[in-house]
Amino acid sequence: MHEAVPPGPPDASAPLLTATELAYSRFVPNQFLRLLGRPSIVDVKLGDHVEQEMTLLFSDIRDFTTLSESILPAENFRFINSYLSTMEPVVAQHFGIIDKYIGDGIMALFPGSADDGLRSGIDMLHQLTLYNDGRTRAGYMPIRIGIGINTGLVMMGTVGGHNRMDSTVIGDAVNLASRLEGLTKNYGTPLVISANTLYALADHNAYSIRFLDRLRIKGRYQAQSVYEVFDADQEPLRLAKLETLRSFEDALAFYHLGRADLAQPLLQECLRVTPDDWAVRVYLERCKEFSRPDHLQNSNTLGMEIGWRNEYSVGIREIDMQHQQLLTRIAEFANLVEHGGAGLDATMDRLAEHTAALFGTEENLMRRYDYPFIEDHLKQHSTFERFFSELRREINSSQRDPLYLVFRIQLILVDWQINHTIKSDLHLGHFLQRAGVS
């Protein structure tokens, strides 16, 4: 029989460990650890990672370099910390995680929903107004910021070496969010989102949103649509943008389809109502380029891009074949909308049936092989169906110009389908190929 061992003194290191973990949480957020499935910072290992759909927000102070050169380094640090301390609670309020501070910039993650990220961006701009009121009272110049938001699959984990590691998020979705933040400078607007984020919102009509541009992002063939969110604009400007929304959308549709002659008078009318609308001025300048002999080389228009390319292949024969057929049907549909003709309702019905068959094929494969991101994927399918229904209502109302409707087909059907194919479907394709499907 073993002699009972009396209990020893309490572990004096326990409170110290708790204090240490608390200190570490200021550098590596506890939410980050939970997403990695690690209960404590001491359990984190180099290379730990998890893949998840997130909304990513990048923000940056405009003209910060010029501003910082006019003050002493100590004042610069006080200013940055004052600003960042003002914005940090706004991100937390919307269930966001600040991944890192990049000088005066913020990179935040929203694992819950795209609405969390967008509401955070809007409230950051509202908070900036209050912050600038304080700066003005103290005799300082107000500051401006730009915010870019994108939604997509990312890989979150730890990188570095065994003696120095860091938590980070990597992926194509991160790069696009960062690029969008920089684009805010071009259009004079503080908040832009990608089409990925627009489609991920629970109800996009709950926000003040307008199409802003289609851009060719470096390293990608398919154009990316960019949208302005102007809920945080000062009330006179916000109301004026809402008043001119239809004319602005028509003008941009005409412009992107190569009809600057139709776009220009609409833009001039928008400028009369909203003289502070910088995006209108940008497009008026672009319209002038069409009168130059070299306008084709310098034009920002991308026009209609409907058709299959080998780059769109996901490596699964049945899915690739249905994708090709879908793009062919969309091209026929767009031609019918633009030039008129009988059978429009029947064409839309066939398009809806083909889409449902494609989505059914993907869902069956996802369920058969236990695809881990099936819920996110099916949400994207539901979003497409919802936006397609909106487009059908627009077409059936006969209240919009055919060219505008053709451009909507490009944005809603073509751009969505191709971007979904080369991101979400390609991810699914790689998963299925590893499972032996071809």
N, C-alpha and C positions, 0 to 999 in steps of 0.2 A: 504494500500500500504506500503510495507516494504521499509525502508530507505536503500539505497545502502551502502554496507560495503566497505570502501576504502581498496585497496590492502595493505597487510602488508609488512613488510620488507622481502627481499629475505631470503630464508632458509639457514642459515649459515652452517647447517649440511650437505648440499648437496655435496660441494667439499670434505668434510671429508669422507662421505660415499663412494664417488668415489675412493678416495685414499685408503680407507679400502678395498674395493673390489679389487682394483689393487694389494694390498698387498696379499690378500687372493689368488689371481690367481696364485701366485708363489708357493702356497702350494696345491691348488686344481685347476688344469688347466681348463680354460674356455671351452675347447673341451669336457671335462668330464661333465660339467654342461649342455652343449648343448645336449649331448647324453642322459642325464637324463631328458631332457625337462624342465630344470629349468633356467629361465633367469638370476638369480643372486644367489650368495652364500647364501644370507639371506633367499632364498626360499627353500633351501635344508632341508629335514627332515630325521630323522633316519629311515632307512628301505627303502628309495627310491631306486628303482632298475629298470634295464632294461636288457632284454636278447638279445644278438646279437652275430653274428659270427664275430670273430676278429682273427688277427694274433698276437701272443704274442712272445716277444723277451726277453730273459734273457742273460745278459752278466756278466762276473766276471773276476777279475784280477787273473792270476795264481800266486800261491805262495805268496799271499799278506801277510799272517801272518808272514812268514819269513822276507819279506821285511819291514814290519812295525816294527818288533822287533829291526831292526838295526838303526832306526832313532827316534828322539825325538817326543813326541806327537804333538807338535805344527807343526813340519815339516810334520808329517803324515797327518794332516788336510790340510796343504797347498798342499801337493801332491795329495790327493784325490780330492780336489776342482779343482785343475789344470786339472786333468784327466777328471773329470766329465764335467767341463766347455767346454772341447774340444769335448766331445761326444754329448752333449745336442743338439747343432745346427744340427748335422747330423740326429738325430732322427726327429727333427722338419722339416727338409728339405724334408723328405719323409712322411709327414703328420702323424707322430707318436705322441703319448702322453706318456710322462714319468709318469708312475703310481706311482713309488716310487724308491728311492735310498736305497739299502740294504747294508749299509757300502760302500764297493767299487763296489758293483754290481748295475746293472740297470735293471729295469723291465719296458718294454715299450709296448704299445698297438698300433695296427694299424687297425682301424676300416674300412679303405677303401678297401685294397686288400692285398693278400699275397705277391704280387710283391713289394708293399711298404715296408713291413717288411724285405724281403730278400735283396732288394737293400740297405736298411738302414744298415743291418748287413755287407754287402760287403763294403760299404763306411766307416763304422766304422773301419774296418780293414785297409783300405787305409789311413784313418786319423791317425790310430795308428802308421803307418810307419813314417808319418811326425812328429808325437809327439815324437817318439823314436829318430828321428834324432836330435831334440832339446835336449832331455835328454842326448844323447851321447855327443853333443857339450858342455853341461854344466858339464860333468864329471860323470853323473849318468848312472846306468845300464838300458838298455832297458827293457820294460815290455811286457808280453804276456797276451792275454785275450782269453776266450772261449765264444762262442755265441751259444745258442740253440734257435730254432724257431719252433713253432707249430701253427696250425690253427684249430679253432673249435668254437662251441657255448660256450659262457661264460655268467655268471650273473655279471653285473657291478652295484655297488650301494654303499650305506653307511652302515657301521657297527659300533658297539661300544655301548656307553651309551648316555644318554641325556646330560651329562656334557662333554663327550669326544668322538667324533666320527671321523671316517676316511673313505675315499673313497677307494674302493678296487675292485678287480676282482676275482671271485672264479669260480671253475669248474674243471673238469677233464683235460680240454685242458691246463689250467694253470700249473697243476702239471706235465704234460708231457713235457711242454716247459722247466720247471726248471730242470727236470731230464736230458733232452738232453744237456743242458749247462754243467752239470757235466760230461757227457759222453765224451765230447771233450778231456778230460785228457787221456782217455784210448787209443785214436787213434792218438794222436799227431796232431790233426787238429783243427783249431780255429773256424770252423763254420759247424754245422750240423743242418739238418732240418728233420722233420717228413715226412712220406708219405702223411699225411693230407695236409701239406704245398706244397709238390711237386705237388699233384693233383690240388691244388687251384691256381697254377700259370697260367697266361695267355698263356705262351709258355715256357715250361721247357727247350726246346732246346736253348733258348736264354742265358742260363747260363752253366757254367762248373760244372756238377753234376755227381756223381757216387754213386752207391749203396755201403753202408758201412757195414750194419749188420742187422740181425733180432734179436730182443731182447724180452725177457719175462719181461714185466713191472709188478712190484708188484701190486697185486689187479686185474690183468687182465689175462684171459686165452689166448686170441689171441695174437700172436706175433706182435710187432710193428717194421716196417721197418724204418731204419735210413739212411739218405743220406748225403754225404759230398758235400759241395759247395766250390770249390777251385778257384773261380775267383780272389780272392785277394792274392793268392800265388805269390811269386816272380816269374818272368817270366820263368827262366829256369825250375823250379819245375813244374809250371803250364803246360808248353808245354810237359814236360816229362810225366806227368800224362795223358795228352790227347793222347800221343803216345802209352801209355801202357793200355789205357782204355779198349779195347776189351779183352786183355789177363787178366786184373784184374777182369773184370766182369765174364769171363769164370771160372777163378780160384775160385772166391767166390761162384759161382753157384755149382761147383763141391764140394767144401768144405761143403756147407750147405746141400748137398744131401748125405753126408757121404763118398765122394770119395776124401779124402785128398791125395791119391796117384796120382790122376790126377791134383789136385790143386797145389801141391808143385813145380813141374818143371815150371809151368807158373809163379808162384810167384817169383821163383828164377830169371827168365828172367826179370820180372818187376823190381826186386831189382837191377839187373845189369844196367838197364837203369835209374832208379830213386833211387839211394842209400839213398836219404834223405826222401823217402816215408815211414813214420812211420807205416802207416796202413799195408803195405806189410810185414813189420817185425813182426807186431802183428800176422798176419795170418800164417806166417811161423812158429812162435812159437806154435801156436795152432795145426798146422799140425803135429808137433812132438809128441803131446799128443796122437795121434792115434796109435802110436807104443807102448804105455804103456798098461799094462793089464787092468787098471781101466779107460780107455779112455771114455767108455760109460757114466760113472758117472760124469766125469769132462768135457765132451765135451760141446761146446757152440752151437752145431748144433741143429736145431729144425726139420729139414727135412720137408717132405710134410705133411700138416695137412688139409686134405679135408674131410669134413663130418659134419653132423648136430649135434649140442648139444642143450640140453634144455635151456642152458644159452643164446642162440641166439634168443629165442622167444621174439616177440614184443607185444604179446597179441592180435593180430588181426588175426583171423583164416586164412583168404584168403591169407594174406601176408606171414604168417609163412609157409603155404603149398607151396607157390611158391618159397620161399627161400630154403626150403628143396630140392625141385625138381631141382633148379638151381645148388646147390652144388653137387647133384648126377650127373648132366650132365657135370659139370666141371671135376669131377673125371674121368668120362669116356673119356672125351676129353684129359686129361693129360696122361692117360694110352695109348691112341692111338698115341699121339705125341711121347711118350717115346719108345714104342715097334713097332711102324709102323703098317700099315694096310690100307685097302681101305676105302674110304668114309670120308676123313679128311675135305674136303671142305663142304660136306653136314652136317657133325657134327658141324662145325663152324657156318653154316647158322642156324641150329636148335638152337644152343646156343644163337645166336644173336636174334632170334625170341622169345625165352623164356625170355630173358632179357628185350626185348621191351614190352612184355606182363606184366611182373612184374612192370616195371616202369610205364606202362599205368595204372595199377591198383592203384598204389600209387598216381599218379597224379590225377586221378578221385576222389579219396577220399579226397585229399588235397583241390581240388577246391570245392567239394561239401560241405565241412565243414569249408571252409575259413581258412585253416592252415596259420598262419602268416609268416612262414619261407619257403613258397613254392618256392620262387625264388632261395634261397640258395640251397634247396634240388634238384631242377631241374638242377642247375649248376653242382652238383655232378653227377647226372645221365649223363649229357652231357660229363663230364670228363671221366667217365667210358667208354662210347662209343668211345671216341677219343683214349684212351689208348688201348682198345680192337682192334680197327682198326690198330694201330701200331703193336700190337702183331700178328695180321693176316698177315700183310706184312712181318714181320720177319719170320714167319713160312713158308709162300709161297715162300720166296726167297731161302729156302733150303741151306742157307749159314752158319747157326749156328749149333753147336752140339745139338742133341736132349735133353741132360741133361740140357743144358743151357736154352733151350726153356721151359722145364718142370718147371724149377725154376722161369722163367718169368711168367708162368701161376700161380704159387703160389703167387708171388708178386702182379701181376696186377689183376688177377681174384679172387683168394681166399682171400688173405689178405684184398684187397679193399672191397670185398663184405661183409666179416664178420665184419670188423671194421665199415663199413657204417651201417650195420644192428644193431650192439650193441650200436651205438651212434645216428646217424641221424634218422634211422628207429625206434629205441626205443623211441626217443623223440616224433616222429610222433605217435607212438602207444599209448603213454600215453595221448597225446592230443585227439586222436580219442576215446579212452576209456572214457575220461571225457565227450565226446560228445555222449556217449551211443553206440558206435560201438564195436562189439566184434568179 
